[in-house]
Amino acid sequence: MLGPSVRQSGIPDLCGNMIHFRVDPFMPSRVWFTTMATGTHSGTLAGVFEPTGKTIRSPPQSCSLTFNEEGQVRAPQPVRVWHE
C-alpha cells in the first residue's frame, strides 16, 4: 500500500475504488472486497520521479478485513503457511 506522502505528493487523487463487499461464508467476522486503485501522476513521486500526467490503474486485488465482537477492525494477523 502506498503511504500518505505518496498520495499527497506524487498521486494526490489516488482512490482505492473498493467494490464487491461480501461476508466470508466460513468466517462471518471477515469481509472481503475488491479494490482497483486509480490516480494521476501529477506531482513528484517519492521525491524523484517528475510528474507525467499519466493515469495510473492497478489490477483488481482481493482484500479483507476482520472484525472483533465490538465491530471494530482487528489488527492484521500473521499468515500461517502449512508445510507437509
Phi, psi and omega in degrees: 000140179282137182285171182301324183294326178293315180296321185282331184252298187283321183226072187295337181260021181304130182227132182287335180049061181278128183220173171057055178286135179208144179279135179295123182292341181259344182217086188300345179273004180245136177241127177262150175207164178250140178231140177224092186292143175223155178181175180239129178283081186250003178222173179294125184263125178057025178071008186233312189269118180292152181301140177248342184078002181284147174278136180251131178227124177273158173289164177299138178230137177268129182228164177214157172232143177246138184247149176272184183297336180272001180084012179267149179291129178279152176297148179303141179258148177298147178279132177263129178247125181263128178248145177270000000 
